[in-house]
Amino acid sequence: MVETARFISVIGAGMASDEQLEQARQVGMLLAQAGFAVVTGGLGGVMAAACQGAAEAGGLTMGILPGSSRREANPWCQVVLPTGLGQARNVLVVQTGLGVIAVGGGPGTLSEIGHALKIERPVVSLGSWEVAGAGQAKNPQQAVDMLLERVGDWQPNGSLFAD
């Protein structure tokens, strides 16, 4: 039997404030502690901070890169997928996760939120865009709790992998 990791997508700006970086790090850590893997766009800012938090908590991290070089990935990405797709890789980032947490971000993050909602992934915003259909959280714990509630039946039972 093949085991499949249960990923949650964490999205946000490559250039983020200290507060956003800390929030993303906490989101990554909390997701890993809850038994989920983290997938991001693999670069810096929110993406690196979420991967750092997850990796430091013993979780699995994946970066789906816009470019063709694995060297572009932040140092906390354990699995790296260089796509050469540019911003089109945003679809892959949100498609890979069972749900999405957006921390801050600009137009690229808005694009990912739109794609996630279009493919019916639950989305929670933490200081990010206010979009119909996306939940609004006030802190990292609330963001993770809200998303895991929305993910519902896909929550792991103490295992990182699907049954």
N, C-alpha and C positions, 0 to 999 in steps of 0.2 A: 504494500500500500504506500502510495506517495503522500507525504505530509506537506501541507500548504500553510505557509506563514499567514497570519492574520495581520494585515497592514492597516494603519491609519495614516492618511496623508496629512502632513503639516506644511502649510504654505505661508508665504509672507515675503517681504522685501529682502533683497540681497544687501541693502544698506538700511539698517534699523537702529533705533535708539537703544540705549542701554536697558531701559525698561522693557522694551519689546524683546531684546535678546534674553533677558532673564525670564520673561514669561514663556518664551519658546523653549528655553532649557528646561523649565519646570514642566511644561506640557510633555516634552519628550520623556523626561524622567517618570512622570505619572503614568504615561501610556505603557512604558516598559514594565513598570511595577504592576500594572494591571494585566500583563501578559500579551501585549500587542507589540508588533514590530512597527517601525516608523519609516515612511517613505517621504522623501522631499525632492526638490529639484537639484539637490546635491551641491549647490554652490555655497556662498557665504551668508552672512546675516542670520535671519530667522532659520534658514535651512540648516546652517552649521550648528546653531545653538540647539535646535530640536534634536539633531543627531547626537550632539555632545551629551545632552541630558539622558537620552535613551541609552547610549553606549555606556555612560558612567553608571547607569542603573542595571547594566547587564543585558540590555535589550539588543535586538537586531535592527540595523539601520541600512537603508538603501537610498542611493542617489540616482535619479534619472536626469542625466546631463543634457543640456542643449547642444553642446559641441561634440566633437569626435575624439577628444583626448581624455583618458581616464585621469590624467594629472590635474584636470580642472576640479575634481571632487574635493570637498572639504575633508580634513583628516579623520573625521568620525564616521564617514561612510564605509560600511563593511562590504556592501555589495554595490558595485558601480556599473551603471549602464550608460555608456556614451552613445547618444542617438544620432547626432548630426542633424537634428530636426529643428534647431533653434527654438523659438517660443512654441512651436507646435507640440513640443514635448510636454506642455502643460496638461494636455489631454491625458497623456500616459500617467502623469503624476497622480491625477485625481481618479483615474480609472483603476489604478492599482490598489488604492485604499478602499476600505469598507465605508469610510466616512472621512470628512475633512475638517480640520481645525485651521482657521485663518488667523494669523497673528500680525496685526498691522498690515502694511503692504500698499502697493500702488496699483497701476493699471494691469500689470501681469497677474497680480493676486485676484483682481476683479475678474479677469478672464478665467482663471481657474475656478473661482466660485461659480461663475456662469456655466462652465462645462460640467462641474459637479452636479449642480441642480438639474441640468438638462438630462444627465444620465441617472438621475434619482439617487444620488448619494446624499446622505445627511450632512449638513454643513453647520458649523458653529463658528461664530466670529468673536474674536477676542481683541477688541480695539481695532477691528478691521471694518470693511464695508458693511453697511446696513442694507441688506438686500432681502426682499420678500422671500420667505422660505428658509432663511438662515436664522438660526438661534443666536442670541446675543448674550455673551458671558461677561462677567465682571472680573474674573480672575482665572488662573490656570486650572485650579481644582474644579471650579464650576464648568469650565469649558470641557474638560475631560469627562466629567460626570454627565453633562448634557449630551455629549456626543455618544458616549457608550450607551446611554438610555435610548437614544435614537437608533443606534446600530442594532439594539435588541437581541434577537436570537443568535446573532453572530458573535456574541461575547464568548470568550474562551472560558473553559472550566479548569483554570489552573495551568493550561497549556498554551504555548505560543502557536501551536499548529491546529488546523481544522481536523475534525474527525473524519 
